Amino acid sequence: MKITRIETFLVPPRWLFCRIETDDGLVGWGEPVVEGRAEVVRAAVEVFAEYLIGQDPLRIQDHWQVLTKAGFYRDGPVLSSAVAGIDQALWDIAGKAYDAPVHALLGGPVRDLIRVYAWVGGDEPDELADGIAAQVEAGFTAVKLNACGRMSPIASSAEVDAVVARAAAARECLGPDRDFALDCHGRFTPATARRVLPELAPFRPLFVEEPVLPEHQHALASLVEASPVPLATGERIYGRAGFLPVLQAGTAVVQPDLSHAGGISEVTRIASLADTFGALFAPHCPLGPIALAASLQVGFATPNLLIQEQSLGIHYNKDADLLSYVVDPEPFRFVDGHAVRGQQPGLGVTVDEAAVRAADRDAAHKWRNPVWRHPDGTLAEW
């Protein structure tokens, strides 16, 4: 069996899909994307395709080694994301070739259900309450919300109070038997994180995500020491080497993204590395159906999985949603806040190819993240 064609499709709201076809008619799908830089990743996939065309798609690990290590300049979000989508598609082909779900090829399932959480938007406590109530009504037992918007380099008393008020509102709505997580998006400086984290303890969030930027990993050990709340990070870390200092710092939850951190092949290794530190695994995935399908396949075969992010109804998505490009929504039908293990071969999702090709022909949907500034005009973290 040989790879004969590799295509990419830029689709709303901000996703890039990859289709790999073989000479015997098998097709695999992946999701290689850096949100806001999808066109750059598309170019990287085209470069990697020069090597892959004519190769045996089942030599997944060898291809991963070549794509990540044969070049003199390595790593970074663009190259790692291009590899990630290709890797997902190759695993999809392998599952179809062996007539087995990917989790079976990874050693078999360790669980039948995966707890998932839903996103809640809104800036005011009343909006949060309505959003959380809707997700609870939909059966979810956990939600995640933004901790804050733009933050001063050292948070003011009012800014700290606003973060704490959001946590308090979430806990009041959820009661003691459900969970919430707070996502900081790296908007706290280390000084602000040390100020805020202890004040969140009474509300017992499941975790606080990305309290500081990835380039401030050197501060994580002191933050872990200062924080009574579990800390999570990893969506902007692209391989095992980047996660090692995070784990050595005592981070409780790692969050590699299956579309950024080298795909299924590398993320399974990151999860195993985390397990040696007693850390839990909660893949980042506010993306599309292929990325989520890949994440779930890994999760079903990973003992130290905590919970899975998913984007159904997420406030970020406009013009398209998680189910817009799939033929059958059943793999994403959550039961009591859990994804149910399926037996479909490969990634277990059937892509609506006609919808994908039609969406790619519309070039008006190119997405860019906003640019935020502080009142003095300096750049602020988005």
C-alpha positions as CSV (number, residue, x, y, z in Angstrom):
1,M,0.0,0.0,0.0
2,K,1.3,3.4,-1.0
3,I,0.3,7.0,-0.3
4,T,-0.9,8.6,-3.5
5,R,-2.4,12.0,-2.6
6,I,-2.3,14.5,0.3
7,E,-4.8,17.4,0.4
8,T,-5.5,20.1,2.9
9,F,-8.8,22.0,3.4
10,L,-9.2,25.4,5.2
11,V,-12.7,25.4,6.7
12,P,-14.6,27.6,9.1
13,P,-14.5,28.6,11.8
14,R,-10.7,28.3,12.0
15,W,-9.7,24.7,11.2
16,L,-7.4,23.0,8.7
17,F,-8.2,19.4,7.7
18,C,-5.8,17.0,6.0
19,R,-6.8,14.1,3.7
20,I,-4.4,11.3,2.9
21,E,-5.4,8.8,0.2
22,T,-3.7,5.4,-0.7
23,D,-3.5,3.4,-3.9
24,D,-6.0,0.9,-2.6
25,G,-8.6,3.5,-1.8
26,L,-8.2,3.9,1.9
27,V,-8.5,7.5,3.1
28,G,-7.3,8.9,6.4
29,W,-8.2,12.3,7.9
30,G,-6.2,14.6,10.3
31,E,-6.5,18.1,11.6
32,P,-3.1,20.0,11.4
33,V,-3.6,23.6,12.4
34,V,-2.3,26.5,14.3
35,E,-5.4,28.7,14.8
36,G,-4.8,32.0,13.1
37,R,-1.9,30.6,11.1
38,A,-3.6,27.8,9.2
39,E,-2.2,28.8,5.8
40,V,1.4,28.5,7.2
41,V,0.7,25.0,8.5
42,R,-0.9,24.1,5.1
43,A,2.4,25.0,3.4
44,A,4.3,22.8,5.8
45,V,2.0,19.9,5.1
46,E,2.7,20.4,1.4
47,V,6.5,20.3,2.0
48,F,6.1,17.1,4.1
49,A,4.0,15.6,1.3
50,E,7.0,15.6,-1.0
51,Y,8.5,12.9,1.2
52,L,5.3,11.0,2.0
53,I,4.0,10.4,-1.5
54,G,4.8,6.9,-2.5
55,Q,5.5,5.7,1.0
56,D,3.8,2.9,3.0
57,P,1.3,4.7,5.2
58,L,1.5,2.0,7.9
59,R,5.1,2.9,8.8
60,I,3.7,5.5,11.1
61,Q,6.6,5.7,13.7
62,D,9.3,5.8,11.0
63,H,7.5,8.6,9.2
64,W,7.1,10.5,12.5
65,Q,10.9,10.2,13.0
66,V,11.7,11.5,9.5
67,L,9.2,14.4,9.6
68,T,10.4,15.6,13.1
69,K,14.1,14.8,13.0
70,A,15.4,14.5,9.5
71,G,15.4,18.3,9.1
72,F,18.2,20.3,10.6
73,Y,15.8,22.9,12.0
74,R,13.1,21.3,14.1
75,D,10.1,21.8,16.4
76,G,7.9,24.8,16.9
77,P,4.1,25.1,16.5
78,V,4.0,25.1,12.7
79,L,6.1,22.0,12.0
80,S,4.7,20.1,15.0
81,S,1.1,20.9,14.0
82,A,1.7,19.8,10.4
83,V,3.2,16.5,11.7
84,A,0.3,16.1,14.1
85,G,-2.4,16.2,11.4
86,I,-0.5,13.9,9.1
87,D,0.1,11.5,12.0
88,Q,-3.6,11.5,12.9
89,A,-4.5,10.7,9.2
90,L,-1.9,7.8,9.1
91,W,-3.4,6.3,12.3
92,D,-6.8,6.6,10.7
93,I,-5.6,4.7,7.7
94,A,-4.0,2.1,9.9
95,G,-7.2,1.5,11.8
96,K,-9.1,1.1,8.6
97,A,-6.5,-1.3,7.2
98,Y,-6.6,-3.5,10.2
99,D,-10.4,-3.0,10.7
100,A,-9.9,-1.8,14.3
101,P,-10.3,1.5,16.2
102,V,-7.1,3.3,16.9
103,H,-7.4,2.7,20.7
104,A,-7.2,-1.1,19.9
105,L,-3.9,-0.5,18.0
106,L,-2.6,1.5,21.0
107,G,-2.9,-1.5,23.3
108,G,-6.6,-1.7,23.9
109,P,-9.1,0.2,26.0
110,V,-8.6,0.9,29.7
111,R,-12.0,2.5,30.0
112,D,-15.4,2.5,28.3
113,L,-16.4,6.1,29.1
114,I,-14.5,9.4,29.0
115,R,-15.7,12.3,31.0
116,V,-15.8,15.5,28.9
117,Y,-16.4,19.1,29.9
118,A,-18.2,21.9,28.1
119,W,-17.2,25.5,27.6
120,V,-19.2,28.4,29.2
121,G,-18.8,31.9,27.8
122,G,-20.0,35.2,29.3
123,D,-18.4,37.9,31.3
124,E,-21.0,38.7,33.9
125,P,-22.1,36.4,36.8
126,D,-25.7,36.3,35.5
127,E,-24.4,35.2,32.0
128,L,-22.2,32.6,33.6
129,A,-25.1,31.3,35.7
130,D,-27.3,30.9,32.6
131,G,-24.5,29.2,30.6
132,I,-23.6,26.8,33.4
133,A,-27.3,25.9,33.9
134,A,-27.6,25.1,30.3
135,Q,-24.6,22.8,30.3
136,V,-25.8,21.0,33.4
137,E,-29.2,20.6,31.8
138,A,-27.4,19.0,28.8
139,G,-25.9,16.5,31.2
140,F,-22.4,17.8,31.6
141,T,-20.8,17.3,35.0
142,A,-17.9,19.7,34.4
143,V,-17.4,23.1,32.7
144,K,-14.6,25.4,31.9
145,L,-14.7,29.2,31.7
146,N,-12.2,32.0,31.1
147,A,-10.7,33.3,34.4
148,C,-10.4,36.8,33.0
149,G,-10.1,39.1,30.1
150,R,-7.2,41.4,29.6
151,M,-5.1,41.6,32.8
152,S,-2.7,44.3,34.1
153,P,0.9,43.1,34.6
154,I,0.3,43.1,38.3
155,A,-3.5,42.7,38.9
156,S,-5.3,45.4,40.7
157,S,-7.6,44.6,43.6
158,A,-10.6,45.0,41.3
159,E,-9.1,42.5,38.8
160,V,-8.4,40.0,41.4
161,D,-11.9,40.4,42.8
162,A,-13.4,39.8,39.3
163,V,-11.5,36.5,38.9
164,V,-12.6,35.3,42.4
165,A,-16.2,36.4,41.7
166,R,-16.3,34.2,38.5
167,A,-15.0,31.2,40.6
168,A,-17.6,31.9,43.2
169,A,-20.4,32.1,40.7
170,A,-19.4,28.9,39.1
171,R,-19.3,27.0,42.4
172,E,-22.6,28.4,43.4
173,C,-24.2,27.2,40.2
174,L,-22.6,23.8,40.2
175,G,-22.9,22.9,43.8
176,P,-20.5,20.5,45.5
177,D,-20.9,17.5,43.1
178,R,-19.9,19.0,39.8
179,D,-16.6,20.6,38.6
180,F,-15.3,23.7,36.9
181,A,-11.9,24.7,35.6
182,L,-10.6,28.2,35.0
183,D,-8.5,29.0,31.9
184,C,-6.1,31.9,32.3
185,H,-4.7,31.7,28.8
186,G,-1.3,32.8,30.1
187,R,-2.7,36.2,31.0
188,F,-1.3,36.3,34.5
189,T,2.3,37.3,35.2
190,P,4.0,35.1,37.8
191,A,3.4,37.9,40.3
192,T,-0.3,38.0,39.6
193,A,-0.6,34.3,39.7
194,R,0.9,34.2,43.1
195,R,-1.6,36.8,44.2
196,V,-4.7,35.1,42.7
197,L,-4.3,31.4,43.1
198,P,-4.6,31.1,46.9
199,E,-7.8,33.1,46.7
200,L,-9.4,30.5,44.5
201,A,-8.9,27.7,46.9
202,P,-12.3,28.0,48.8
203,F,-14.1,27.3,45.5
204,R,-12.1,24.2,44.7
205,P,-11.7,24.3,40.9
206,L,-10.8,21.1,39.3
207,F,-7.7,22.9,38.0
208,V,-6.5,26.3,36.9
209,E,-5.2,26.2,33.4
210,E,-2.1,28.0,31.9
211,P,-1.8,30.6,34.7
212,V,1.4,31.9,33.1
213,L,2.9,31.8,29.6
214,P,4.9,28.8,28.4
215,E,8.0,30.9,28.3
216,H,7.6,31.5,32.1
217,Q,7.9,27.7,32.9
218,H,10.8,28.5,35.2
219,A,8.2,30.1,37.5
220,L,5.9,27.0,37.6
221,A,7.7,25.3,40.6
222,S,7.1,28.3,42.8
223,L,3.5,28.6,41.6
224,V,2.8,25.0,42.4
225,E,4.3,25.6,45.8
226,A,2.2,28.7,46.4
227,S,-1.1,27.3,44.9
228,P,-3.5,25.1,46.9
229,V,-5.3,24.5,43.5
230,P,-4.1,22.0,41.0
231,L,-2.3,23.7,38.0
232,A,-2.6,22.5,34.4
233,T,-0.7,23.6,31.3
234,G,0.5,22.3,27.9
235,E,-1.6,23.5,24.9
236,R,1.4,25.6,23.7
237,I,4.0,22.9,24.3
238,Y,4.8,20.7,21.4
239,G,6.7,17.6,22.5
240,R,8.1,15.5,25.4
241,A,11.1,17.7,25.9
242,G,8.9,20.7,26.6
243,F,6.8,18.8,29.1
244,L,9.7,17.5,31.1
245,P,10.4,20.7,33.1
246,V,6.7,21.3,33.5
247,L,6.4,17.9,35.2
248,Q,9.5,18.4,37.2
249,A,8.0,21.5,38.5
250,G,5.1,19.5,40.0
251,T,2.3,20.5,37.5
252,A,-0.7,18.3,38.3
253,V,-2.3,18.1,34.8
254,V,-0.7,18.1,31.3
255,Q,-2.8,19.3,28.3
256,P,-1.0,18.5,25.1
257,D,-3.1,19.2,22.0
258,L,-3.4,16.3,19.5
259,S,-3.3,18.9,16.6
260,H,-0.2,20.7,17.9
261,A,2.0,18.3,19.8
262,G,3.0,15.8,17.1
263,G,-0.3,13.9,16.9
264,I,-1.3,10.6,18.3
265,S,2.2,9.2,18.3
266,E,3.8,11.9,20.4
267,V,0.9,12.6,22.7
268,T,0.7,9.0,23.8
269,R,4.4,9.3,24.8
270,I,3.6,12.6,26.7
271,A,0.8,10.9,28.6
272,S,3.2,8.1,29.6
273,L,5.8,10.6,30.7
274,A,3.2,12.4,32.8
275,D,2.2,9.1,34.4
276,T,5.8,8.6,35.7
277,F,5.4,11.9,37.6
278,G,1.9,11.0,39.0
279,A,0.4,13.7,36.8
280,L,-2.9,13.5,35.0
281,F,-3.7,13.9,31.3
282,A,-6.4,16.2,29.9
283,P,-5.9,16.8,26.2
284,H,-6.5,20.3,24.9
285,C,-9.1,20.3,22.1
286,P,-11.3,23.4,21.3
287,L,-10.9,22.3,17.7
288,G,-12.9,20.3,15.1
289,P,-14.2,16.7,14.9
290,I,-11.1,15.0,13.7
291,A,-8.9,16.4,16.5
292,L,-11.5,15.4,19.0
293,A,-11.9,11.9,17.5
294,A,-8.1,11.5,17.8
295,S,-8.1,12.7,21.4
296,L,-10.8,10.3,22.4
297,Q,-9.0,7.4,20.8
298,V,-5.9,8.2,22.9
299,G,-8.0,8.7,26.0
300,F,-9.6,5.3,25.8
301,A,-6.2,3.7,25.9
302,T,-4.6,6.0,28.5
303,P,-4.7,5.1,32.2
304,N,-4.0,8.5,33.6
305,L,-6.6,10.4,31.7
306,L,-8.5,12.9,33.8
307,I,-11.0,14.6,31.4
308,Q,-11.4,15.6,27.8
309,E,-12.0,19.1,26.4
310,Q,-14.5,19.4,23.5
311,S,-15.9,22.3,21.5
312,L,-19.6,21.5,21.0
313,G,-21.4,24.8,21.2
314,I,-18.2,26.7,22.3
315,H,-18.5,30.4,22.1
316,Y,-15.4,30.8,20.0
317,N,-16.9,29.0,17.0
318,K,-18.9,31.1,14.4
319,D,-20.4,29.9,11.1
320,A,-19.5,26.2,11.8
321,D,-19.4,23.8,14.8
322,L,-18.2,20.4,15.8
323,L,-20.8,18.5,13.8
324,S,-20.7,20.6,10.7
325,Y,-18.4,18.3,8.8
326,V,-19.3,14.8,9.9
327,V,-21.8,12.4,8.3
328,D,-22.8,10.7,11.6
329,P,-22.8,12.7,14.9
330,E,-23.0,9.5,17.0
331,P,-19.3,9.5,18.1
332,F,-20.0,12.9,19.7
333,R,-23.2,12.0,21.4
334,F,-22.3,12.5,25.0
335,V,-24.2,10.5,27.6
336,D,-24.4,12.0,31.1
337,G,-21.3,14.1,30.3
338,H,-19.3,11.2,28.9
339,A,-18.1,10.1,25.5
340,V,-18.9,6.4,24.9
341,R,-16.2,4.1,23.4
342,G,-17.1,3.0,19.9
343,Q,-15.8,0.2,17.7
344,Q,-15.6,2.0,14.3
345,P,-12.3,1.5,12.6
346,G,-9.6,4.2,12.6
347,L,-10.5,7.4,14.3
348,G,-14.1,6.4,14.3
349,V,-15.5,9.5,12.6
350,T,-16.8,9.8,9.0
351,V,-16.0,13.1,7.5
352,D,-18.5,14.8,5.1
353,E,-16.1,15.3,2.3
354,A,-18.5,17.2,0.1
355,A,-19.1,19.7,2.9
356,V,-15.3,20.1,3.5
357,R,-14.5,20.7,-0.1
358,A,-17.3,23.2,-0.4
359,A,-16.1,25.1,2.7
360,D,-12.6,25.2,1.4
361,R,-13.6,27.0,-1.8
362,D,-14.8,29.9,0.3
363,A,-11.7,31.9,1.2
364,A,-13.5,34.5,3.2
365,H,-13.3,32.7,6.5
366,K,-9.6,33.1,7.2
367,W,-9.5,33.6,11.0
368,R,-7.0,35.8,12.9
369,N,-7.0,36.1,16.7
370,P,-7.7,39.6,18.1
371,V,-4.9,42.0,19.1
372,W,-5.4,43.3,22.7
373,R,-3.7,46.4,24.2
374,H,-3.4,47.8,27.6
375,P,-4.7,51.4,28.2
376,D,-1.1,52.7,27.7
377,G,-1.0,51.2,24.3
378,T,1.3,48.3,25.0
379,L,0.5,44.8,23.8
380,A,-1.6,42.6,26.1
381,E,-1.9,38.9,26.1
382,W,-5.0,37.6,24.3
